[in-house]
Amino acid sequence: MNFSGCRHVVSVSLVVLAALTGCDKMGGKSKDTGSGSGSATVVGSGSAPQASTEDILIGHYASLTGAESTFGISTDQGVILALEERNAAGGVKGRKLKLKTLDDASKSTDAANVVQRLISEDHVVALIGEVASGSSLAGGKIAQQYGVPMISPSSTNRKVTEGRDMVSRVCFLDEFQGYVVAKFAKDNKWTKAATLFDQASPYSKGLAESFTTEFTALGGTVATSQAYTAGDVSVSAQLQQIKTSGAEAVFLPGYYTDVGNIIVQARKIGLTVPFLGGDGWDSSKLAQIGGEAIEGSYYSNHYSFDEARPEVAEFVTKYKARWKGEVPDGLAALGYDAARVMFDAMARAPSLGGKELAAAIAATKDFAGVTGKITLDANRDAQKKAVVVQMKGGQPHFVASIGPKGSVDEAPAAGSGSGSATGSAAGSGSATGSATK
């Protein structure tokens, strides 16, 4: 999903007026705040709704450029698809929906700035964003301050919604994802594992802690826990420690930008055991970066494009038709679900006022999403299943699904791992599960 220069998106009845960094702002709708970010994609005119007959403007802040750019691009395309479908069906309360997306350049400081801009200058009714938990924490603080409802598609750190009644999410939490990977490892009879995490990332650090807690509770042993910082050129010392620890698998809950390079380094020093990851691996660039080294590795995710559910098949077909044959990743599916949950809540809410709309979002129950049936709990966090996928032929293929503890879906489901990372002895690999970003 490499994008360069400008992109122009044609909606059902409107044209995207601005695109990624480098494109001119059009119509005066995207004013430069001087923050160093703020490239915008506007689906519609970008005007704030002033009367009940006017269009409803929704803001989306995303990493369209920077280290995690594929996250933002995929999410934005999912949101746009959902908006176009809703408008084709009549919109919400007889009004058309419009979307304004601002680029936060994969930086949490810029996320706060662009959310401030969307609220104060563009007067959006609601917000969608972000993927990275650090950016959602920063943007959510502003949304809460101004009383504007926000839905995060895929930030899994628990703190994103804590104490913020304006903030909800349609993804599971890190704690659940940690359990899913731990259970999958145990089901594969890997009893001794290592963790390697990004010490500067709330997502990575929190997920490593969750995995350690859950894996130990299931009778496993964490032989060693190693840390790195995103962008490190070499982690050979940490990998050597893992190699000598006797670990049968390595949990690496980082983002795709680092994961591919780290696993390449691991294979070069003869570390052949399977690598396991979280949803931060989910990007078309993972295979480009990791090449053959990434083959056979597993990660937990929110959905799989080859999952045997009619909702998935329908979404994949529509997405590929809209976006020139692209296969939607988990971020696209979550962006699509986040937007649809928001539109559904708008239709149910007595008004689009902040508190009433936020309450309608929080009341979401049994919503049939592409990423599973979505019910928000008392903390406005989604309760749902997760999937485990395996990298084969450069694509993440469905292996298993795992439900929350105590649910009817907790037991291992159909699906088995068909192999392990280079030189490793993978088990049968069946499990059913869910979990943060």
Legacy VTK file of the C-alpha trace (Angstrom):
# vtk DataFile Version 3.0
C-alpha trace
ASCII
DATASET POLYDATA
POINTS 437 float
0.000 0.000 0.000
2.616 2.510 -0.993
1.230 5.973 -1.672
3.277 8.888 -2.963
2.417 12.399 -4.005
-1.279 13.219 -4.113
-4.249 10.924 -4.154
-7.732 11.905 -5.231
-10.760 10.025 -4.021
-14.083 10.148 -5.830
-16.983 9.593 -3.433
-20.573 8.626 -4.344
-21.520 12.186 -5.160
-18.490 14.300 -4.257
-14.799 14.608 -4.965
-12.061 14.436 -2.382
-10.732 17.968 -2.362
-7.375 17.451 -0.766
-5.068 14.521 -0.178
-1.770 13.486 1.318
1.123 15.785 2.137
2.302 17.672 -0.903
-1.176 18.406 -2.283
-2.473 21.957 -2.262
-5.309 22.708 0.150
-8.409 23.443 -1.883
-11.351 25.658 -1.187
-9.743 27.125 1.911
-11.050 24.242 4.009
-7.685 23.064 5.320
-5.779 25.897 6.922
-2.174 25.306 7.975
-1.895 25.541 11.751
1.869 25.633 11.591
2.179 22.307 13.421
4.101 20.663 10.623
1.197 18.318 9.866
-2.371 18.689 8.766
-2.577 17.373 5.230
-6.270 16.779 4.652
-8.571 14.574 2.667
-12.022 16.110 2.524
-14.975 14.030 1.401
-17.531 16.797 0.858
-17.225 20.520 1.368
-15.859 20.436 4.924
-18.449 22.922 6.185
-19.765 22.535 9.729
-23.443 21.650 10.098
-25.412 24.747 11.095
-28.963 23.523 10.488
-30.806 20.238 10.400
-30.809 20.180 6.603
-27.081 20.679 6.217
-24.493 17.953 5.825
-23.011 16.313 8.929
-19.239 16.763 9.121
-17.169 14.027 10.755
-13.455 14.344 11.458
-10.866 11.613 11.047
-7.286 11.988 12.242
-4.832 9.414 10.964
-1.231 8.564 10.112
-1.326 9.238 6.387
2.423 9.890 6.353
5.252 8.960 8.677
6.312 5.668 10.217
2.848 4.088 10.418
1.380 5.505 7.212
-0.215 2.261 6.027
-2.272 2.210 9.225
-3.862 5.571 8.466
-4.341 5.022 4.756
-6.092 1.684 5.248
-8.314 3.076 7.999
-9.251 6.121 5.940
-10.224 3.979 2.971
-12.438 1.851 5.218
-14.108 4.947 6.662
-14.689 6.451 3.209
-16.270 3.226 1.944
-18.675 3.162 4.901
-19.569 6.840 4.419
-20.265 6.412 0.723
-22.521 3.445 1.415
-24.441 5.332 4.101
-24.942 8.346 1.864
-26.158 6.108 -0.953
-28.726 4.723 1.497
-29.971 8.198 2.457
-27.452 9.373 5.044
-28.421 9.984 8.673
-31.671 11.662 9.726
-32.198 12.690 6.116
-28.819 14.450 5.942
-25.704 13.594 3.972
-22.449 12.795 5.726
-19.123 14.428 4.937
-15.653 13.457 6.085
-12.566 15.531 6.729
-9.373 13.576 7.326
-6.240 15.252 8.676
-2.770 13.727 8.695
-1.023 13.562 12.078
2.198 12.265 10.482
2.331 9.291 12.906
3.123 11.646 15.802
1.094 11.903 19.016
1.908 15.610 19.379
0.525 16.274 15.921
-2.528 14.146 16.730
-3.477 16.567 19.502
-2.969 19.513 17.165
-5.108 18.188 14.326
-7.921 17.148 16.678
-7.901 20.660 18.111
-8.144 21.977 14.577
-10.974 19.644 13.548
-12.988 20.713 16.578
-12.182 24.424 16.825
-11.917 25.362 13.146
-14.009 22.788 11.313
-16.597 22.181 14.053
-16.909 18.457 13.434
-19.814 16.661 15.103
-17.714 13.584 15.948
-14.266 12.084 15.476
-12.763 8.800 14.301
-9.154 8.006 15.238
-6.499 6.895 15.828
-4.731 3.566 15.318
-1.644 4.041 17.502
-2.639 4.199 21.166
-0.258 7.067 21.905
-1.994 9.203 19.288
-5.471 8.234 20.512
-4.495 9.151 24.055
-3.360 12.581 22.852
-6.336 13.194 20.552
-8.833 11.762 23.025
-7.751 14.247 25.653
-8.801 17.106 23.372
-12.047 15.384 22.358
-12.960 14.899 26.017
-12.105 18.504 26.857
-14.448 19.826 24.162
-17.176 17.226 24.609
-16.909 15.795 21.079
-17.593 12.042 20.748
-14.692 10.001 19.402
-14.398 6.375 18.306
-10.986 4.762 18.005
-10.978 2.057 15.343
-8.000 0.144 16.650
-6.174 1.577 19.670
-5.954 -1.297 22.138
-4.293 0.284 25.185
-6.699 0.298 28.120
-6.023 3.939 29.011
-7.498 5.236 25.726
-11.062 5.174 27.110
-10.403 5.317 30.859
-12.114 8.309 32.487
-13.243 9.652 29.107
-16.972 9.254 28.518
-16.615 10.890 25.092
-14.236 8.173 23.872
-15.178 4.678 22.695
-13.532 1.994 20.571
-14.571 -0.898 18.322
-11.456 -3.020 18.900
-10.514 -5.344 21.742
-7.920 -4.473 24.411
-4.256 -5.359 24.846
-5.125 -7.580 27.791
-7.334 -9.720 25.597
-4.813 -9.818 22.758
-2.102 -10.866 25.195
-4.342 -13.712 26.347
-5.086 -14.765 22.771
-1.413 -15.049 21.805
-0.546 -16.751 25.102
-3.323 -19.289 24.613
-2.308 -19.896 21.020
1.286 -20.524 22.135
0.179 -23.004 24.778
-2.152 -24.767 22.346
0.906 -25.227 20.120
2.771 -26.710 23.105
5.318 -23.917 23.286
5.903 -23.760 27.038
8.955 -21.495 27.156
8.817 -18.093 25.467
10.699 -14.812 25.260
9.366 -11.288 24.807
10.955 -8.473 22.813
9.125 -5.154 23.022
9.437 -1.456 22.187
10.044 0.197 25.550
8.865 3.615 24.279
5.509 2.389 22.947
2.473 2.121 25.277
1.041 -0.440 22.874
4.091 -2.690 22.712
4.989 -2.464 26.388
1.428 -3.075 27.549
0.976 -6.046 25.251
4.239 -7.643 26.404
3.119 -7.298 30.024
-0.262 -8.821 29.232
1.271 -11.757 27.365
3.657 -12.434 30.242
0.831 -12.455 32.789
-1.427 -14.690 30.697
1.273 -17.082 29.507
2.509 -17.593 33.061
-1.052 -18.166 34.286
-1.440 -20.873 31.641
1.648 -22.651 32.951
4.203 -21.245 30.542
7.569 -19.677 31.378
8.971 -16.409 30.034
12.667 -17.224 29.748
13.808 -13.661 29.063
12.301 -10.251 28.405
14.245 -7.902 26.145
13.575 -4.295 25.102
14.391 -2.108 22.116
13.381 1.346 20.872
11.554 1.829 17.583
13.998 2.617 14.804
16.964 0.807 16.356
19.193 -0.338 13.507
20.418 -3.416 15.360
18.900 -5.546 18.118
21.435 -8.364 17.736
22.434 -8.272 21.407
18.821 -8.754 22.531
18.275 -11.506 19.972
21.409 -13.308 21.115
20.096 -13.266 24.688
16.846 -14.780 23.439
18.679 -17.433 21.436
20.644 -18.609 24.468
17.601 -18.532 26.756
16.111 -21.677 25.242
12.851 -19.961 24.301
10.654 -22.023 21.982
8.855 -18.938 20.621
9.340 -15.172 20.697
6.541 -12.679 21.319
7.336 -9.462 19.429
4.454 -6.966 19.945
5.826 -4.150 17.813
4.704 -2.298 14.698
5.369 -3.663 11.228
7.963 -0.945 10.652
10.365 -2.664 13.075
9.106 -6.248 13.131
10.293 -7.213 9.648
13.845 -5.956 10.213
14.078 -7.583 13.643
13.049 -11.006 12.359
15.475 -10.726 9.437
18.232 -10.100 11.993
17.039 -13.053 14.071
17.300 -15.465 11.166
20.788 -14.210 10.332
22.081 -15.200 13.780
20.408 -18.593 13.609
17.389 -17.877 15.809
14.886 -20.147 14.079
12.018 -20.417 16.569
8.562 -19.029 15.650
7.835 -15.344 16.158
4.435 -14.267 17.460
2.962 -10.785 17.314
-0.037 -8.560 17.792
-2.190 -6.488 15.477
0.597 -3.934 15.041
2.071 -6.337 12.493
-0.897 -5.863 10.197
0.360 -4.110 7.067
0.980 -4.945 3.436
4.529 -3.749 4.025
5.299 -6.477 6.578
6.131 -9.037 3.893
8.012 -6.421 1.864
10.262 -5.668 4.836
10.587 -9.163 6.282
10.711 -11.201 3.075
11.296 -14.920 3.554
12.244 -14.400 7.192
8.656 -13.502 8.139
7.179 -16.663 6.589
5.519 -18.989 9.112
5.195 -16.357 11.831
1.864 -15.733 13.555
0.022 -12.693 14.867
-3.310 -11.906 16.465
-5.655 -9.652 14.562
-9.206 -8.316 14.388
-10.189 -10.168 11.243
-8.768 -12.125 8.326
-9.671 -11.491 4.708
-10.083 -15.254 4.152
-12.195 -15.849 7.252
-15.287 -17.937 6.492
-17.969 -15.408 7.438
-20.412 -13.826 4.965
-19.800 -10.338 6.430
-16.111 -10.703 5.616
-16.644 -11.968 2.075
-19.072 -9.129 1.293
-16.735 -6.486 2.708
-13.682 -7.793 0.852
-15.607 -7.776 -2.428
-16.855 -4.192 -1.949
-13.480 -2.921 -0.755
-11.588 -4.438 -3.678
-14.105 -2.936 -6.101
-13.720 0.520 -4.527
-9.945 0.528 -4.081
-8.635 -0.959 -7.334
-8.283 -4.555 -6.218
-6.592 -3.932 -2.864
-7.181 -6.648 -0.289
-8.386 -4.949 2.920
-6.287 -5.458 6.024
-7.531 -5.359 9.611
-7.133 -1.586 9.833
-9.411 -1.070 6.830
-12.010 -3.383 8.369
-11.859 -1.564 11.708
-12.143 1.835 10.032
-15.208 0.565 8.200
-16.734 -0.800 11.424
-15.933 2.346 13.440
-17.693 4.539 10.887
-20.710 2.250 10.670
-21.054 2.097 14.454
-20.920 5.902 14.534
-23.576 6.280 11.817
-25.807 3.755 13.573
-25.488 5.696 16.831
-26.234 8.977 15.060
-29.462 7.511 13.724
-30.464 6.335 17.214
-29.411 9.428 19.165
-32.110 12.010 20.060
-29.747 14.657 18.702
-26.168 14.998 17.480
-25.185 16.910 20.624
-22.005 15.619 22.222
-23.443 13.945 25.301
-26.455 12.404 23.555
-24.385 11.076 20.670
-21.695 9.723 23.011
-24.385 7.947 25.038
-25.842 6.391 21.874
-22.401 5.136 20.829
-21.809 3.680 24.300
-25.139 1.833 24.072
-24.008 -0.126 20.986
-24.908 -3.796 21.395
-24.614 -6.807 19.079
-23.656 -4.655 16.094
-22.872 -6.950 13.156
-19.418 -5.751 12.174
-16.920 -7.094 9.687
-14.518 -7.642 12.591
-17.166 -9.489 14.596
-20.241 -8.751 16.667
-19.572 -5.506 18.545
-20.951 -4.784 22.000
-19.502 -1.921 24.040
-19.126 -2.530 27.766
-19.386 -0.064 30.660
-15.946 1.332 29.750
-16.977 1.746 26.074
-14.588 -1.043 25.047
-15.621 -3.690 22.522
-16.182 -7.261 23.639
-15.535 -9.584 20.704
-13.428 -12.425 19.334
-9.954 -12.205 17.832
-8.279 -14.209 15.098
-4.781 -15.612 14.688
-3.217 -15.466 11.238
-0.055 -16.958 9.809
2.189 -15.413 7.178
2.243 -17.717 4.160
3.256 -16.664 0.681
3.525 -13.064 1.832
-0.103 -12.936 3.033
-1.668 -13.330 6.509
-3.964 -16.360 6.363
-6.601 -17.363 8.898
-5.551 -20.009 11.405
-7.912 -19.717 14.380
-10.330 -17.526 16.296
-10.411 -17.088 20.074
-13.086 -15.557 22.276
-12.916 -13.845 25.666
-12.345 -15.976 28.759
-15.466 -17.742 29.885
-17.303 -17.153 26.616
-18.708 -19.905 24.430
-15.983 -19.009 21.916
-13.074 -19.457 24.308
-12.349 -23.068 23.385
-10.112 -23.797 20.375
-11.929 -23.292 17.081
-11.437 -24.892 13.712
-8.186 -23.926 12.050
-4.648 -25.146 12.504
-1.207 -23.777 11.928
0.384 -25.409 8.927
3.972 -24.713 9.730
6.340 -22.590 11.721
8.999 -20.039 11.196
12.161 -21.159 9.447
13.647 -24.204 11.081
11.133 -24.371 13.928
8.768 -27.135 14.916
5.305 -25.652 14.927
2.483 -27.488 16.602
-1.003 -28.084 15.363
-1.893 -24.494 16.171
-5.603 -24.386 16.848
-7.093 -21.715 19.077
-9.842 -19.126 19.332
-9.113 -15.617 20.786
-9.078 -11.713 20.921
-6.855 -8.271 22.177
-4.486 -3.692 21.645
-2.587 -1.293 19.403
LINES 2 439
435 0 1 2 3 4 5 6 7 8 9 10 11 12 13 14 15 16 17 18 19 20 21 22 23 24 25 26 27 28 29 30 31 32 33 34 35 36 37 38 39 40 41 42 43 44 45 46 47 48 49 50 51 52 53 54 55 56 57 58 59 60 61 62 63 64 65 66 67 68 69 70 71 72 73 74 75 76 77 78 79 80 81 82 83 84 85 86 87 88 89 90 91 92 93 94 95 96 97 98 99 100 101 102 103 104 105 106 107 108 109 110 111 112 113 114 115 116 117 118 119 120 121 122 123 124 125 126 127 128 129 130 131 132 133 134 135 136 137 138 139 140 141 142 143 144 145 146 147 148 149 150 151 152 153 154 155 156 157 158 159 160 161 162 163 164 165 166 167 168 169 170 171 172 173 174 175 176 177 178 179 180 181 182 183 184 185 186 187 188 189 190 191 192 193 194 195 196 197 198 199 200 201 202 203 204 205 206 207 208 209 210 211 212 213 214 215 216 217 218 219 220 221 222 223 224 225 226 227 228 229 230 231 232 233 234 235 236 237 238 239 240 241 242 243 244 245 246 247 248 249 250 251 252 253 254 255 256 257 258 259 260 261 262 263 264 265 266 267 268 269 270 271 272 273 274 275 276 277 278 279 280 281 282 283 284 285 286 287 288 289 290 291 292 293 294 295 296 297 298 299 300 301 302 303 304 305 306 307 308 309 310 311 312 313 314 315 316 317 318 319 320 321 322 323 324 325 326 327 328 329 330 331 332 333 334 335 336 337 338 339 340 341 342 343 344 345 346 347 348 349 350 351 352 353 354 355 356 357 358 359 360 361 362 363 364 365 366 367 368 369 370 371 372 373 374 375 376 377 378 379 380 381 382 383 384 385 386 387 388 389 390 391 392 393 394 395 396 397 398 399 400 401 402 403 404 405 406 407 408 409 410 411 412 413 414 415 416 417 418 419 420 421 422 423 424 425 426 427 428 429 430 431 432 433 434
2 435 436
